[in-house]
Amino acid sequence: MSYCSVCGNMIPDGNGFCGKCGSPVNGAAPSVSNNVSALRKESLAKIRDMISYFGKKEHLYNALTDCMNEIEHPRRVRYSKEKGTLQIVIGGLLMLFSFPITLALVSLIGVLCEHFTGNAEYFTEEQCTVILISVFASLLVLGLILLIIGIVRHVKSGNTKRQERGDYINGMKQINSSIVSELEDYYLKYKEANGNDCPVSFPNTHPNDLRKIEATIAEGRADSIKEAINVILQDNRNSQIQKQLEELQKHASKSALYSKIAAISSNTVLFLSAVNYFKNNKR
């Protein structure tokens, strides 16, 4: 095990070049190594210059990311609360339980009349029928009115909520467009200052993306900026594939578990059937 004389990186035995900076070890042929090292140093210098330049607008890049997230998943805004739910619940309950409530109220009226008048038959049978029908109809009408009022209020509040959501998203889109326009102008100024040359496209100029490119080159996984971008894209694809494989494994595990449960249940049913069969034969 040795160490690089240029960058101090640890070099395993048998390696002729440093894996970090590309410097030759113990007099190894310097031609290719020097070219790789020079390209890597040039790429690092360029990407660090871009980080310094675009880092001045990092707050705009972060604001742009927040706007895009809000457009896709608007969670931070508090919309108007939906109204009419209470009226719908009360009206529905009144209509659903109007008859039991009517019987309870009529019975309560009869008990009160008997208590205060001492006459258990204060109302005649015809009067009781009229009271019963009147209370029942009143509860039904009251429940229906509350239900209609609740539905109307619910629909209106839903429309208001959708309107507020649409206005909020449109506002976020306008802010997003304004930020993109400012950042694009900033990007074009960089290209003009460097002879219309920029090794990365505008979507990759976020300082965090540039730092990933710098780290990839510094780790020795790439020598040029374009190569580093390809390495990062491949890493992202590999990560997505890994996640998909993990999801498939989870589904496979669940399927296997359900199959085992089904097999156990089937065997249990067969066992109980056999037990019942032998019991019946013994009798």
C-alpha positions as CSV (number, residue, x, y, z in Angstrom):
1,M,0.0,0.0,0.0
2,S,1.4,3.4,-1.0
3,Y,0.3,7.0,-1.2
4,C,0.1,9.4,-4.1
5,S,2.8,12.1,-4.0
6,V,0.5,14.6,-5.6
7,C,-2.8,14.4,-3.8
8,G,-2.0,12.0,-0.9
9,N,-4.7,9.4,-1.9
10,M,-4.2,5.8,-0.8
11,I,-3.1,3.6,-3.7
12,P,-3.5,-0.2,-3.6
13,D,-0.5,-2.4,-4.4
14,G,-0.2,-3.1,-8.1
15,N,-1.8,0.1,-9.3
16,G,0.4,2.2,-11.6
17,F,-1.7,5.4,-11.3
18,C,-3.6,7.3,-8.6
19,G,-7.3,6.6,-8.8
20,K,-8.1,10.2,-7.6
21,C,-5.8,12.5,-9.6
22,G,-4.3,10.1,-12.2
23,S,-0.7,10.8,-11.2
24,P,1.8,8.0,-12.1
25,V,3.2,5.8,-9.3
26,N,6.9,4.8,-9.1
27,G,7.9,6.0,-12.5
28,A,4.9,4.5,-14.4
29,A,4.5,5.7,-18.0
30,P,3.4,9.3,-17.7
31,S,2.0,10.0,-21.1
32,V,-1.6,8.8,-20.7
33,S,-1.6,9.6,-17.0
34,N,-0.6,13.2,-17.6
35,N,-3.3,13.6,-20.2
36,V,-5.9,12.2,-17.9
37,S,-4.7,14.3,-15.0
38,A,-4.6,17.5,-17.1
39,L,-8.1,16.9,-18.4
40,R,-9.4,16.1,-14.9
41,K,-7.7,19.2,-13.5
42,E,-9.1,21.3,-16.3
43,S,-12.6,19.9,-15.8
44,L,-12.4,20.5,-12.0
45,A,-11.3,24.1,-12.5
46,K,-14.1,24.7,-15.0
47,I,-16.8,23.1,-12.9
48,R,-15.6,25.0,-9.8
49,D,-15.8,28.3,-11.8
50,M,-19.4,27.4,-12.7
51,I,-20.3,26.6,-9.1
52,S,-18.9,30.0,-8.1
53,Y,-20.8,31.7,-10.9
54,F,-24.2,30.0,-10.6
55,G,-23.9,29.7,-6.8
56,K,-24.7,33.4,-6.6
57,K,-28.2,32.6,-7.8
58,E,-28.7,29.5,-5.7
59,H,-31.6,31.1,-3.8
60,L,-33.4,31.4,-7.2
61,Y,-32.8,27.8,-8.1
62,N,-34.2,26.8,-4.7
63,A,-37.2,29.0,-5.2
64,L,-37.7,27.4,-8.6
65,T,-37.6,24.0,-7.1
66,D,-40.2,25.0,-4.5
67,C,-42.5,26.5,-7.1
68,M,-42.3,23.3,-9.2
69,N,-43.1,21.2,-6.1
70,E,-46.0,23.5,-5.2
71,I,-47.4,23.3,-8.8
72,E,-47.3,19.5,-8.7
73,H,-48.3,19.0,-5.0
74,P,-49.9,22.3,-3.6
75,R,-49.9,21.5,0.1
76,R,-48.7,24.6,1.8
77,V,-51.7,26.9,1.1
78,R,-54.7,26.8,3.4
79,Y,-57.8,26.7,1.3
80,S,-61.3,27.7,2.6
81,K,-62.9,25.0,4.7
82,E,-65.6,22.9,3.2
83,K,-69.0,24.0,4.6
84,G,-72.3,22.2,5.0
85,T,-71.0,18.9,6.3
86,L,-72.8,19.4,9.7
87,Q,-76.1,20.2,8.1
88,I,-75.8,17.2,5.8
89,V,-75.1,14.9,8.8
90,I,-77.9,16.2,10.9
91,G,-80.4,16.3,8.1
92,G,-79.6,12.8,7.1
93,L,-79.9,11.5,10.6
94,L,-83.3,13.2,11.1
95,M,-84.6,11.7,7.9
96,L,-83.2,8.3,8.7
97,F,-84.4,8.1,12.4
98,S,-87.5,10.4,12.1
99,F,-89.9,7.6,13.0
100,P,-88.1,6.4,16.2
101,I,-87.6,10.0,17.2
102,T,-91.3,10.7,16.6
103,L,-92.3,7.8,18.8
104,A,-90.0,9.0,21.5
105,L,-91.4,12.5,21.4
106,V,-95.0,11.4,21.4
107,S,-94.3,9.1,24.4
108,L,-92.6,12.0,26.2
109,I,-95.6,14.2,25.6
110,G,-97.9,11.6,26.9
111,V,-95.8,11.1,30.1
112,L,-95.6,14.9,30.7
113,C,-99.4,15.2,30.3
114,E,-100.0,12.4,32.7
115,H,-97.6,13.9,35.2
116,F,-99.0,17.4,35.2
117,T,-102.7,16.5,34.6
118,G,-103.0,13.1,36.3
119,N,-104.9,11.9,33.3
120,A,-103.3,9.0,31.4
121,E,-105.6,9.4,28.5
122,Y,-105.3,13.2,28.0
123,F,-105.3,12.9,24.2
124,T,-107.8,10.8,22.3
125,E,-106.7,8.1,19.8
126,E,-107.5,10.5,16.9
127,Q,-105.5,13.3,18.5
128,C,-102.5,11.0,19.1
129,T,-102.6,9.9,15.5
130,V,-102.6,13.6,14.3
131,I,-99.7,14.4,16.7
132,L,-97.8,11.4,15.5
133,I,-98.2,12.3,11.9
134,S,-97.5,16.0,12.4
135,V,-94.3,15.3,14.4
136,F,-93.1,12.7,11.9
137,A,-93.8,15.0,8.9
138,S,-92.1,17.9,10.6
139,L,-89.0,15.9,11.3
140,L,-88.9,14.7,7.7
141,V,-89.3,18.2,6.3
142,L,-86.7,19.6,8.8
143,G,-84.2,16.9,7.8
144,L,-84.8,17.4,4.1
145,I,-84.3,21.2,4.5
146,L,-81.1,20.8,6.4
147,L,-79.9,18.2,3.9
148,I,-80.6,20.5,1.0
149,I,-78.9,23.5,2.7
150,G,-75.9,21.4,3.5
151,I,-75.5,20.1,0.0
152,V,-75.8,23.6,-1.5
153,R,-73.2,25.0,1.0
154,H,-70.9,22.0,0.3
155,V,-71.1,22.5,-3.4
156,K,-70.4,26.2,-3.1
157,S,-67.5,25.7,-0.8
158,G,-66.1,23.1,-3.1
159,N,-66.2,25.5,-6.0
160,T,-64.5,28.2,-3.9
161,K,-61.8,25.7,-2.9
162,R,-61.2,24.7,-6.5
163,Q,-61.1,28.3,-7.6
164,E,-58.6,29.1,-4.8
165,R,-56.5,26.1,-5.8
166,G,-56.5,27.2,-9.5
167,D,-55.6,30.8,-8.6
168,Y,-52.7,29.6,-6.4
169,I,-51.3,27.2,-9.0
170,N,-51.6,29.9,-11.7
171,G,-49.7,32.3,-9.3
172,M,-47.0,29.7,-8.8
173,K,-46.7,29.2,-12.6
174,Q,-46.2,32.9,-13.1
175,I,-43.5,33.0,-10.4
176,N,-41.9,29.9,-11.9
177,S,-41.9,31.5,-15.4
178,S,-40.3,34.7,-14.0
179,I,-37.6,32.8,-12.2
180,V,-36.8,30.7,-15.2
181,S,-36.6,33.8,-17.4
182,E,-34.1,35.4,-15.0
183,L,-32.0,32.3,-14.7
184,E,-31.9,31.7,-18.5
185,D,-30.6,35.3,-19.0
186,Y,-28.0,34.6,-16.3
187,Y,-27.0,31.4,-18.1
188,L,-26.7,33.1,-21.5
189,K,-24.4,35.8,-19.9
190,Y,-22.1,32.9,-18.8
191,K,-22.1,31.5,-22.3
192,E,-21.4,34.9,-23.8
193,A,-18.5,35.5,-21.4
194,N,-17.0,32.1,-22.3
195,G,-17.4,32.3,-26.1
196,N,-20.8,30.7,-26.2
197,D,-19.4,27.6,-24.6
198,C,-21.0,25.9,-21.6
199,P,-20.3,22.2,-20.9
200,V,-23.7,21.7,-19.2
201,S,-27.2,22.5,-20.3
202,F,-29.4,25.0,-18.5
203,P,-31.4,22.4,-16.5
204,N,-28.1,21.1,-15.1
205,T,-26.9,24.4,-13.8
206,H,-28.4,24.1,-10.4
207,P,-25.4,24.5,-7.9
208,N,-26.3,21.1,-6.3
209,D,-26.1,19.4,-9.7
210,L,-22.8,21.1,-10.4
211,R,-21.5,19.9,-7.0
212,K,-22.4,16.3,-7.9
213,I,-20.5,16.7,-11.1
214,E,-17.5,18.1,-9.2
215,A,-17.6,15.2,-6.7
216,T,-17.8,12.6,-9.5
217,I,-14.7,14.0,-11.2
218,A,-12.8,14.5,-7.9
219,E,-13.5,10.8,-7.0
220,G,-11.9,9.7,-10.3
221,R,-15.1,8.3,-11.8
222,A,-14.9,10.7,-14.7
223,D,-12.3,12.9,-16.4
224,S,-14.6,15.4,-18.2
225,I,-17.8,17.2,-17.3
226,K,-19.8,15.4,-20.0
227,E,-18.5,12.0,-18.8
228,A,-19.4,12.9,-15.2
229,I,-23.0,13.8,-16.3
230,N,-23.3,10.5,-18.0
231,V,-22.0,8.7,-14.9
232,I,-24.6,10.6,-12.7
233,L,-27.4,9.7,-15.1
234,Q,-26.4,6.1,-15.0
235,D,-26.3,6.2,-11.2
236,N,-29.8,7.6,-11.2
237,R,-31.0,4.9,-13.6
238,N,-29.4,2.2,-11.5
239,S,-31.1,3.6,-8.4
240,Q,-34.5,3.6,-10.1
241,I,-33.9,0.0,-11.3
242,Q,-32.9,-1.0,-7.7
243,K,-36.1,0.6,-6.3
244,Q,-38.2,-1.3,-8.9
245,L,-36.5,-4.5,-8.0
246,E,-37.1,-3.9,-4.3
247,E,-40.8,-3.2,-5.0
248,L,-41.0,-6.4,-7.0
249,Q,-39.4,-8.3,-4.2
250,K,-41.9,-6.9,-1.7
251,H,-44.8,-7.9,-3.9
252,A,-43.3,-11.3,-4.4
253,S,-42.9,-11.7,-0.7
254,K,-46.5,-10.7,-0.1
255,S,-47.7,-13.1,-2.7
256,A,-45.7,-15.9,-1.2
257,L,-47.1,-15.1,2.2
258,Y,-50.7,-15.0,0.9
259,S,-50.1,-18.4,-0.8
260,K,-48.9,-19.9,2.4
261,I,-51.9,-18.5,4.3
262,A,-54.2,-19.9,1.6
263,A,-52.5,-23.3,1.8
264,I,-52.7,-23.4,5.6
265,S,-56.4,-22.4,5.4
266,S,-57.1,-25.1,2.9
267,N,-55.2,-27.8,4.9
268,T,-57.1,-26.7,8.0
269,V,-60.5,-27.1,6.2
270,L,-59.5,-30.5,5.0
271,F,-58.3,-31.6,8.4
272,L,-61.6,-30.4,10.1
273,S,-63.6,-32.1,7.4
274,A,-61.7,-35.4,8.0
275,V,-62.3,-35.1,11.7
276,N,-66.0,-34.6,11.2
277,Y,-66.1,-37.5,8.8
278,F,-64.5,-39.9,11.3
279,K,-66.8,-38.7,14.1
280,N,-69.9,-39.3,12.1
281,N,-68.7,-42.8,11.1
282,K,-68.0,-43.7,14.7
283,R,-71.6,-42.9,15.6
